[in-house]
Amino acid sequence: MSIIRRLSPETVNRIAAGEVVERPASAVKELVENALDAGARRIDVRIEGGGLTRIVIEDDGSGMDAEGLETAIERHATSKLPVGEDGQDDLLNIHSMGFRGEALPSIGSVARLTITTQDEELGGAWELCVEGGTKSGPRPAPSLGRRGTRVEVCDLFYATPARLKFLKSERAESTAVADVIKRLALARPDVGFFLTVEGRARVSAPAETTEDRDEARRGRLSSILGADFGENALVIDQEREGVHLTGLASLPTYNRGSNQHQFLFVNGRPVKDKLIVGAVRGAYQDFLARDRHPVVALYVDLPTGHVDVNVHPAKAEVRFRDSGLVRGLIVGALRHALAGAGHRASTTVAGYALGRARPEGAPSQALPLRRGSSISSGWANRPSPAWETQLSEHHETSGYGYGESQTETSQYERSDLAPGMSARTEPSYGGEPSQSGSEPETRHPDYPLGVARAQVHATYVIAQTEDGLVIVDQHAAHERLVYERMKKQLAATGVARQALLVPEIVELDEAEARRVLDRADQLAELGLVIEPFGAGALAVRETPALLKRLNVQGLIRDLADEIAEYDEALSLKEKLEEVVGTMACHGSVRAGRRLTGEEMNALLREMEATPHSGQCNHGRPTYVELKLADIERLFGRR
C-alpha cells in the first residue's frame, strides 16, 4: 500500500469544487449569496456561453479592504459564522446565506477568477486574481466609484476539463442560472436582481420599496411568476409552536406538469427539501392528478436553533428538529386555504376560453382586453393550459365522454343527485330554463354562480350572473359534489376492512419494515392492518374493503419508499381516493342527460356551498366564468 500523504491545497480545493460548484448556476448562486451577505441592495449578473465563458457579478454591498480580500480566497475563511457563548463557532445559530468559506477558493481552483472591491465610496479599489488555484495580488485598481464588489469568472472548469463533458447545452445552463436568480429574488424582495444573458435581459426585478413584508413578497412573486399567479393564488399565513408559514399557493386549476414551479424558503434561504415537497404533494393529492403539480411559494420562518442548514456544501437541503411539526403545519395551512377557496376556479380558464374564441385565421391580438379585467391580457398567445390535454383522456376512460348522448338515469343518479334535484327515468326538459311556468330571477347578488338560463347539448349549463355568464360542465361539477359527499361519509364512518383468509407476508429490509410498522396506527385508520412477522418482514391481516383487487406486496413496498422520502403514506390514500373518485364519477349526473331548470339551479347552489367545487377530482375546471365587459369586447361592442 502507498504511503499516506497530505493532499496539496490546490487538490483539496478542486475536490471541494466538485461539491460546491457543480455547474455555472452553482457558481452564480454562491457569488450572489456572498453579495447578499455583504448587504447589497442591487445585484447585476451577466453571463456568456451559458456561464462557462464568462460570469460577471456586481453588487453595491460593503466591499472589502486589501487584507480582507486576500483572506477571502483562503479555504474556510469567513466573516459570517457567529461565535457562541463558549467562544466556539456556532453552527446552530446561522443567520447568513453562506458560512462555510469554500466558494471563492473552490471557484478560483477551477477557473480564472478576478475580484475587484472597494469598501469606501471615495477610497481606492483593490484587485486580486486566482487562476487554477494560483493567486496574484492584491493590487490597487481603478475606483469603482462606489462601495461594492465586482467578481468576474472566466473559463469555468478550464482546470478540470473532465467536468465539461458532464455539462448540458449553453441554453440549459443559462436556464439553470436564471432559475437560481429567480429563487434568490423571491427570497429577498428588498433587493433588486438583474440577469443579462448574451447581452439580453433575462430577469429584471427591481427592489420592492414597501415596508410590508407580505406585500413586498406578493409584488416580487408577480414580477417573477407573472400577474396570473397573483390572481389565482391563495394567501397562506399560519403559525404553530414558533414556526411561521406564509406565502401563496395556486388554485388547483392553475397547475403545471412538474414541481419546478414550487419555491420553498426556510429563514429566507431557498431550499429543495424532500419533506416540504412531500407536504405540498400531500396537501394537493385530493385535487390534482399524480402528474400535475401546483405553483407555490412558501416561506417557513422558525428559530435558527430548530433547523440545521449545515447538511450539504451546496446548502440546498435543511434538517428540522421537529420535521413532523413543520410538515403538519404546511399540509394543514394549504388544506385550510384550499377549503376557504370554495367553488373558486382560476381566471386563466376564462382567459384561455376568450383567447380561443376568435374568427379562424384572425391574429391573436384580436382580443384587446380592458385594463383591470379579470381575464389576464396576452392569454391568446399562450399555449393551451394543462387541463385541456387531459379532458378527453379522463372522460373517455370514465365512460362518459363529452357530448356523449346518454339519456337514461342510472341507480347512482337517482340516489346521489344534489339536494333539490329530482330523479326521473325519462328526460322531460328540452332546453327551456324551467317547466314550472315561473321565470327564475334574472339577477341575484347572493348567487356567485348566477341563475340557470339554459342547457346546451344536454351537457353544459348556462347561468347568468350579476356581471356576466357561467358555463358549467354538469358531469364534472356533480362528480366533485358526490366525491366530497362520499369523503364526509368515509370520515364519519371510517374505512371498512376485509380480513384476508391467509395473511400476506411481505419481506422488506429491517429499516423499511420498521418505518412501515411505525405507521401501523395511521394505516389501520385507512383500513390496512399490519403486524410484525420476524426480522425484516410484516404480515398484512386486513385490507380496505373498497380495494377489491389489491397488490399487497407492491402497495407495502410503495408505502415504505414514500414514508422514507416524504414522511407520508401517500399510496394507500391515493388508491382509496381513486376508488372513491371512480364511484363518484359513476354516481354523478352524466353528460347527455337533460336537466330541468330546478335541477340546474340546485346544482349551482350546491357548487357554491361545497369546497373545491371549482375543479373536478383531477384539477380540471368544472365551470368557466366570462365577464360581460369582455364578451362585449369579443363582439367589438367596446
C-alpha positions in Angstrom: 0.0 0.0 0.0 1.2 3.5 -0.8 2.3 5.8 2.0 -0.4 8.1 3.3 0.3 11.7 2.4 -1.4 15.0 2.7 -3.1 16.4 -0.4 -1.9 19.8 -1.7 -4.2 22.8 -1.1 -4.8 23.1 -4.9 -6.0 19.4 -5.0 -8.2 19.9 -1.9 -9.8 23.0 -3.4 -10.5 21.1 -6.7 -12.1 18.2 -4.7 -14.2 20.7 -2.8 -15.2 22.4 -6.1 -16.8 19.2 -7.2 -19.3 19.6 -4.4 -19.7 23.3 -4.2 -19.5 24.2 -7.9 -21.4 21.6 -9.9 -22.2 23.9 -12.8 -22.2 27.6 -13.7 -25.5 28.0 -11.8 -23.8 26.8 -8.6 -21.0 29.4 -9.0 -23.6 32.2 -9.6 -25.6 31.0 -6.5 -22.5 31.2 -4.2 -21.4 34.6 -5.5 -24.8 36.2 -5.3 -25.3 34.8 -1.8 -21.9 36.5 -0.9 -23.3 39.8 -2.2 -26.5 39.4 -0.2 -24.5 38.7 3.0 -22.5 41.9 2.2 -25.7 43.9 2.4 -26.1 44.5 -1.3 -29.4 46.2 -2.4 -28.8 45.8 -6.2 -27.1 42.8 -7.8 -26.3 42.7 -11.6 -25.4 39.3 -13.2 -24.1 38.9 -16.7 -23.2 35.6 -18.3 -21.9 34.4 -21.6 -21.6 30.9 -23.1 -24.1 29.5 -20.5 -21.8 30.8 -17.8 -18.8 28.7 -18.9 -17.2 31.5 -20.9 -17.8 34.4 -18.6 -19.7 35.3 -15.4 -19.8 38.9 -14.1 -21.5 39.8 -10.8 -21.6 43.3 -9.5 -23.1 44.5 -6.2 -23.3 47.6 -4.0 -22.5 45.8 -0.8 -20.0 46.7 1.9 -16.9 45.8 -0.1 -13.5 44.7 1.4 -10.1 46.2 2.1 -6.9 44.7 0.8 -6.4 42.5 3.8 -9.9 41.2 3.8 -9.7 40.5 0.1 -6.6 38.4 0.5 -8.2 36.4 3.3 -11.5 35.9 1.5 -9.9 33.5 -1.0 -8.4 31.3 1.7 -10.1 28.0 2.3 -12.6 28.0 5.2 -12.1 31.8 5.8 -15.4 33.6 6.5 -16.8 36.6 8.4 -20.3 35.1 8.7 -20.1 32.3 11.3 -21.2 33.6 14.7 -19.2 32.8 17.9 -21.2 31.2 20.8 -21.0 32.0 24.5 -18.4 29.3 24.9 -16.1 31.0 22.4 -16.6 28.3 19.8 -18.1 28.8 16.3 -21.8 28.3 16.5 -23.1 26.2 13.6 -26.6 26.1 15.1 -27.3 29.8 15.0 -26.7 30.8 11.4 -28.4 34.0 10.0 -26.3 34.4 6.8 -26.7 32.7 3.5 -23.1 31.4 3.5 -20.9 30.3 6.3 -18.5 27.6 5.1 -15.9 29.7 3.4 -15.5 27.4 0.4 -17.0 29.2 -2.6 -14.2 31.6 -3.6 -11.3 29.2 -3.2 -13.3 26.4 -5.0 -14.1 28.7 -8.0 -10.6 30.0 -8.1 -9.2 26.5 -8.3 -11.1 25.6 -11.5 -11.5 28.9 -13.3 -9.9 32.3 -13.8 -11.3 34.4 -11.0 -10.9 38.2 -10.7 -12.2 40.1 -7.7 -12.3 43.9 -7.6 -13.6 45.5 -4.4 -13.9 48.9 -2.7 -15.1 49.4 0.9 -15.5 53.2 0.8 -17.2 55.4 -1.8 -14.2 57.7 -2.2 -11.5 55.2 -1.3 -9.3 53.2 -3.6 -10.2 49.8 -5.1 -8.3 46.6 -4.8 -8.0 43.7 -7.3 -7.0 40.1 -6.8 -6.7 37.2 -9.4 -6.7 33.5 -9.0 -6.1 31.2 -12.0 -6.4 27.5 -11.4 -5.5 27.9 -7.8 -2.6 30.3 -8.4 -3.0 33.7 -6.7 -1.7 37.1 -7.7 -2.3 40.3 -5.8 -4.0 42.1 -4.2 -3.0 45.2 -6.1 -4.5 48.7 -6.5 -7.2 49.0 -9.1 -9.2 51.8 -10.7 -12.0 53.0 -8.5 -15.5 51.5 -8.9 -17.0 54.9 -8.0 -19.0 53.4 -5.1 -18.8 50.8 -2.4 -19.2 47.2 -3.6 -17.6 44.3 -5.3 -17.2 43.1 -8.9 -16.5 39.4 -9.4 -15.5 38.0 -12.9 -15.2 34.3 -13.6 -13.8 33.3 -16.9 -13.3 29.8 -18.5 -15.1 27.9 -15.8 -13.7 24.4 -15.3 -10.7 25.0 -17.6 -8.5 23.5 -14.9 -10.8 20.4 -14.7 -11.7 19.7 -18.4 -13.3 16.3 -17.5 -16.1 18.2 -15.8 -17.0 19.9 -19.0 -18.2 16.6 -20.5 -20.9 16.3 -17.9 -22.5 19.7 -18.5 -25.5 20.4 -20.6 -26.0 22.8 -23.5 -25.4 26.5 -23.2 -29.2 27.1 -23.2 -29.8 24.6 -20.5 -27.0 26.1 -18.3 -28.4 29.6 -18.9 -31.9 28.4 -17.8 -30.4 26.9 -14.7 -28.7 30.3 -13.9 -32.0 32.1 -14.4 -33.7 29.7 -12.1 -31.2 30.3 -9.4 -31.6 34.1 -9.8 -35.4 33.8 -9.6 -35.3 31.8 -6.4 -32.9 34.2 -4.7 -35.0 37.1 -6.0 -38.2 35.5 -4.4 -36.3 35.1 -1.2 -35.2 38.8 -1.0 -37.8 41.2 -2.5 -36.0 44.1 -0.8 -33.0 43.6 -3.2 -33.0 44.3 -7.0 -31.9 41.4 -9.2 -31.0 41.8 -12.8 -29.7 39.0 -15.1 -28.4 39.5 -18.6 -27.7 36.5 -20.9 -25.6 37.1 -24.0 -26.5 40.8 -23.8 -30.2 40.3 -23.5 -32.2 41.0 -20.3 -33.5 37.7 -18.8 -34.6 38.7 -15.3 -35.4 42.2 -14.2 -36.7 42.5 -10.7 -36.3 46.0 -9.1 -36.3 46.1 -5.3 -39.7 46.3 -3.7 -40.0 49.6 -1.8 -42.9 48.8 0.5 -42.1 48.0 4.1 -44.9 45.5 4.4 -43.2 42.1 4.0 -46.2 40.3 2.7 -47.0 43.0 0.2 -43.3 43.0 -0.9 -43.4 39.3 -1.4 -46.6 39.4 -3.4 -45.1 42.1 -5.7 -41.9 40.2 -6.3 -43.9 37.0 -6.9 -46.0 38.8 -9.5 -42.9 40.2 -11.2 -41.1 36.8 -11.3 -44.0 34.4 -11.9 -46.4 36.7 -13.7 -49.6 38.5 -12.7 -51.6 35.4 -13.5 -50.1 33.6 -10.4 -51.0 36.5 -8.1 -54.6 36.5 -9.4 -55.0 32.7 -9.0 -53.2 32.2 -5.7 -54.4 31.7 -2.1 -52.8 33.5 0.8 -51.1 31.3 3.4 -50.5 32.6 6.9 -50.3 30.1 9.7 -48.2 29.8 12.9 -47.8 26.9 15.3 -45.3 26.4 18.2 -42.9 29.1 17.0 -43.0 28.0 13.3 -44.5 30.7 11.0 -45.6 29.8 7.5 -46.5 32.4 4.9 -46.7 32.6 1.2 -49.0 32.0 -1.8 -50.3 28.7 -3.3 -52.2 28.3 -6.5 -55.7 27.1 -7.0 -55.8 23.5 -8.2 -56.9 24.6 -11.7 -53.7 26.6 -12.0 -51.2 23.8 -12.2 -48.0 22.7 -14.1 -46.5 19.5 -15.4 -43.6 19.4 -12.9 -42.7 20.7 -9.4 -40.1 23.1 -10.8 -42.5 25.9 -10.1 -42.6 25.2 -6.3 -40.4 27.7 -4.5 -39.7 26.9 -0.8 -37.7 29.1 1.6 -36.5 28.4 5.1 -35.5 31.5 7.1 -35.0 33.3 3.8 -32.9 30.6 2.3 -34.1 28.9 -1.0 -34.1 25.1 -0.4 -35.2 21.9 -2.2 -36.2 19.8 0.7 -38.0 16.4 0.2 -40.1 16.8 3.3 -41.6 20.1 2.2 -42.1 18.9 -1.4 -43.9 15.8 0.0 -46.0 18.0 2.3 -47.2 20.1 -0.7 -48.0 17.0 -2.7 -49.9 15.5 0.3 -52.0 18.7 0.6 -53.0 18.7 -3.0 -53.3 15.0 -3.6 -57.1 15.2 -3.3 -57.3 17.9 -6.1 -54.7 17.1 -8.7 -53.8 14.1 -10.8 -50.5 12.5 -9.8 -48.6 14.1 -12.8 -49.9 17.6 -12.1 -48.3 20.0 -9.6 -49.4 23.3 -8.0 -47.4 26.5 -8.2 -46.5 27.6 -4.7 -44.1 30.0 -2.9 -43.9 29.1 0.8 -41.8 30.8 3.4 -41.0 29.0 6.6 -39.6 31.1 9.5 -38.5 29.4 12.7 -35.8 29.9 15.3 -32.3 29.2 13.8 -31.6 26.6 16.5 -34.6 24.5 15.3 -33.1 23.9 11.8 -29.8 22.6 10.6 -28.5 24.2 7.4 -25.1 22.5 7.5 -26.3 19.4 5.8 -24.7 19.7 2.4 -22.0 22.0 1.0 -24.5 23.4 -1.6 -26.7 24.4 1.4 -29.8 23.5 -0.6 -31.1 21.0 2.0 -32.0 21.5 5.6 -32.9 19.3 8.5 -35.6 20.3 11.0 -35.5 19.4 14.7 -39.3 18.7 14.6 -40.0 17.7 11.0 -43.5 16.4 11.9 -44.5 19.8 13.2 -43.3 21.6 10.0 -44.9 19.1 7.7 -48.2 19.1 9.6 -48.2 22.9 9.5 -47.7 23.0 5.7 -50.3 20.4 5.0 -52.8 21.9 7.4 -52.3 25.5 6.1 -52.6 24.5 2.5 -55.7 22.5 3.0 -57.3 25.3 5.1 -56.6 27.7 2.3 -58.0 25.4 -0.4 -61.1 24.8 1.7 -61.6 28.5 2.0 -61.4 29.0 -1.7 -64.9 27.4 -2.0 -66.0 27.0 -5.6 -63.4 29.4 -7.0 -61.6 28.4 -10.2 -58.6 30.1 -11.8 -59.2 33.1 -14.0 -56.8 31.6 -16.6 -59.6 29.2 -17.5 -61.8 32.1 -18.8 -58.8 33.8 -20.3 -58.0 30.8 -22.4 -61.6 30.4 -23.4 -61.7 34.0 -24.7 -58.3 33.6 -26.3 -59.7 30.8 -28.4 -63.0 32.5 -29.2 -61.9 34.5 -32.3 -62.5 34.1 -36.0 -60.4 31.5 -37.8 -57.2 33.0 -39.1 -57.5 36.2 -37.0 -54.4 37.3 -35.2 -54.0 36.5 -31.5 -54.1 40.2 -30.7 -57.7 40.4 -32.0 -59.0 40.5 -28.4 -57.6 43.6 -26.6 -58.9 43.2 -23.0 -59.7 46.1 -20.8 -57.3 47.1 -18.1 -58.3 45.6 -14.7 -60.3 42.8 -16.4 -60.4 39.5 -14.5 -59.1 38.0 -17.8 -55.3 38.3 -18.0 -54.1 40.0 -21.1 -51.9 38.1 -23.5 -53.6 34.8 -23.0 -54.4 34.4 -26.7 -50.7 33.9 -27.3 -50.2 31.3 -24.6 -50.2 27.6 -25.0 -53.2 25.5 -24.1 -53.5 25.1 -20.3 -52.6 21.7 -18.9 -56.1 20.6 -18.2 -57.1 20.9 -21.9 -54.9 17.9 -22.9 -56.4 15.8 -20.1 -60.1 16.4 -20.7 -60.7 13.8 -23.4 -58.5 11.2 -21.8 -60.2 11.2 -18.4 -63.7 11.3 -19.7 -63.1 8.6 -22.3 -61.8 6.2 -19.6 -64.7 7.1 -17.3 -67.2 6.1 -19.9 -69.0 9.4 -20.1 -67.3 11.4 -22.8 -68.1 15.0 -23.6 -71.1 15.2 -26.0 -72.0 11.6 -25.3 -75.7 11.0 -25.8 -77.0 9.2 -22.8 -80.4 9.9 -21.5 -81.1 7.1 -19.2 -80.8 7.7 -15.4 -78.7 5.1 -13.5 -79.3 4.0 -10.0 -76.5 6.2 -8.8 -78.1 9.2 -10.4 -81.3 8.5 -8.6 -79.6 8.3 -5.2 -76.8 10.9 -5.5 -78.5 13.9 -7.1 -77.8 17.2 -5.4 -80.4 18.3 -2.8 -83.4 19.6 -4.7 -82.6 17.8 -7.9 -85.4 15.4 -8.8 -84.7 11.9 -10.1 -86.6 10.6 -13.0 -86.2 8.0 -15.7 -87.4 9.9 -18.8 -86.0 13.3 -19.7 -88.6 16.0 -20.0 -86.5 19.1 -20.4 -85.9 20.4 -23.9 -83.8 23.4 -23.3 -86.1 25.9 -21.6 -84.9 27.3 -18.3 -87.8 25.9 -16.4 -91.0 24.0 -17.0 -92.7 25.2 -13.9 -94.1 28.2 -15.6 -92.3 30.6 -13.3 -89.4 32.6 -14.8 -86.3 32.4 -12.5 -84.9 35.6 -11.1 -82.6 37.2 -13.7 -80.1 38.8 -11.3 -79.3 37.9 -7.7 -76.2 39.3 -6.0 -76.2 36.4 -3.5 -75.6 33.8 -6.2 -71.9 33.8 -7.3 -72.6 31.3 -10.0 -75.8 33.0 -11.1 -79.2 31.6 -12.2 -79.6 28.8 -14.7 -80.9 30.1 -18.1 -80.4 27.1 -20.4 -78.7 23.8 -21.1 -76.6 23.3 -24.2 -76.1 19.9 -25.9 -77.5 18.2 -22.7 -74.0 18.6 -21.2 -73.4 22.3 -20.3 -75.4 24.5 -18.0 -75.5 28.2 -18.9 -76.1 30.5 -16.0 -76.5 34.3 -15.9 -74.5 36.2 -13.2 -74.6 39.7 -11.9 -72.0 40.8 -14.5 -71.5 38.0 -17.0 -72.3 34.3 -17.5 -71.1 31.0 -16.3 -70.8 27.7 -18.3 -70.8 24.6 -16.1 -69.8 21.1 -17.1 -72.7 19.3 -15.4 -70.9 15.9 -15.2 -67.5 17.2 -13.9 -69.3 19.5 -11.4 -71.6 16.9 -10.0 -68.7 14.4 -9.9 -66.9 16.7 -7.5 -70.0 17.2 -5.3 -70.6 13.5 -5.0 -66.9 12.9 -4.2 -67.0 15.4 -1.4 -70.1 13.9 0.0 -68.6 10.4 0.0 -65.4 11.7 1.6 -67.5 13.1 4.5 -69.2 9.7 4.9 -65.9 7.9 5.0 -64.6 10.4 7.6 -67.7 9.8 9.7 -67.9 6.0 9.5 -64.3 5.1 8.8 -62.9 2.8 6.1 -64.5 -0.6 6.1 -62.0 -3.5 6.3 -61.9 -7.0 4.9 -59.9 -9.8 6.7 -57.6 -11.9 4.5 -58.2 -15.6 4.7 -54.4 -16.1 4.7 -52.3 -13.2 5.9 -50.0 -11.8 3.2 -46.3 -11.9 4.3 -44.2 -9.1 2.9 -40.4 -9.3 3.0 -38.5 -6.0 3.5 -35.2 -4.9 5.0 -35.3 -4.2 8.7 -35.2 -0.4 8.2 -38.1 -0.4 5.7 -40.2 -2.7 7.9 -39.6 -0.6 10.9 -40.7 2.6 9.1 -44.0 0.9 7.9 -44.7 -0.6 11.3 -44.2 2.8 13.0 -47.2 3.9 10.9 -49.4 0.9 11.8 -52.0 3.0 13.6 -52.3 5.5 10.8 -52.6 2.7 8.2 -55.2 0.9 10.3 -57.4 4.1 10.1 -57.2 3.7 6.3 -58.2 0.0 6.5 -54.8 -1.6 6.3 -53.9 -3.8 9.4 -50.3 -4.9 9.7 -48.2 -6.6 12.4 -44.5 -7.6 12.7 -43.6 -11.1 11.3 -40.0 -11.6 12.3 -37.0 -9.5 11.4 -37.5 -7.5 8.2 -41.0 -8.8 7.5 -44.5 -8.0 8.3 -47.9 -9.6 8.0 -50.9 -7.9 6.4 -54.1 -9.1 8.2 -56.8 -6.8 6.8 -57.1 -4.6 3.7 -59.6 -1.8 2.8 -62.9 -3.3 1.5 -63.0 -0.7 -1.2 -59.9 -2.1 -2.8 -61.1 -5.3 -4.3 -58.1 -6.4 -6.3 -55.1 -5.1 -4.3 -51.4 -5.9 -5.0 -50.5 -6.1 -1.3 -46.8 -6.7 -1.9 -46.5 -3.7 -4.3 -48.5 -1.4 -2.0 -46.4 -2.1 1.1 -43.2 -1.5 -0.8 -44.5 1.8 -2.2 -45.6 2.8 1.3 -42.1 2.1 2.6 -40.5 4.2 -0.1 -42.9 7.1 0.3 -42.6 7.1 4.1 -38.8 7.3 3.7 -38.9 10.0 1.1 -42.0 12.1 2.0 -42.6 11.0 5.6 -46.2 10.2 4.5 -48.1 7.1 3.4 -49.5 8.6 0.2 -50.0 5.4 -1.9 -52.8 4.0 0.2 -54.6 7.3 0.4 -54.4 7.8 -3.3 -55.7 4.3 -4.1 -58.7 4.9 -1.7 -59.4 8.3 -3.2 -59.1 6.8 -6.8 -61.8 4.3 -5.9 -64.0 6.9 -4.3 -63.4 9.2 -7.3 -64.4 6.4 -9.7 -67.6 5.7 -7.6 -68.3 9.5 -7.7 -67.9 9.5 -11.4 -70.3 6.7 -11.9 -72.7 8.2 -9.4 -72.9 11.7 -10.9 -75.1 13.3 -13.5 -73.9 12.2 -16.9 -73.1 14.3 -19.9 -76.0 13.8 -22.2 -78.7 13.9 -19.5 -81.2 16.7 -19.8 -82.0 18.7 -16.7 -84.9 20.9 -15.6 -84.4 24.4 -14.5 -84.8 23.4 -10.9 -82.2 20.7 -11.2 -79.7 23.1 -12.8 -80.2 25.7 -10.2 -79.9 23.1 -7.4 -76.6 22.0 -8.9 -75.3 25.7 -8.9 -76.4 26.3 -5.3 -74.6 23.1 -4.1 -71.5 24.1 -6.0 -71.5 27.4 -4.2 -71.8 25.6 -0.8 -69.2 22.9 -1.5 -65.5 23.4 -1.0 -63.3 22.6 -4.0 -66.2 22.5 -6.5 -64.3 24.7 -8.9 -62.4 21.7 -10.2 -63.1 18.1 -10.7 -61.2 15.4 -8.9 -58.3 15.7 -11.3 -57.7 19.5 -11.1 -59.7 20.4 -14.3 -62.2 23.3 -14.1 -65.9 22.5 -13.6 -67.0 25.9 -14.9 -65.9 28.9 -16.9 -66.9 32.4 -15.9 -67.0 35.1 -18.6 -67.4 38.8 -17.6 -69.9 40.8 -19.7 -67.4 43.5 -20.5 -65.0 41.0 -22.0 -67.8 39.4 -24.0 -68.7 42.8 -25.4 -65.2 43.3 -26.5 -65.2 39.9 -28.2 -68.0 41.3 -30.4 -66.5 44.7 -30.8 -69.1 46.5 -28.7 -66.3 48.2 -26.6 
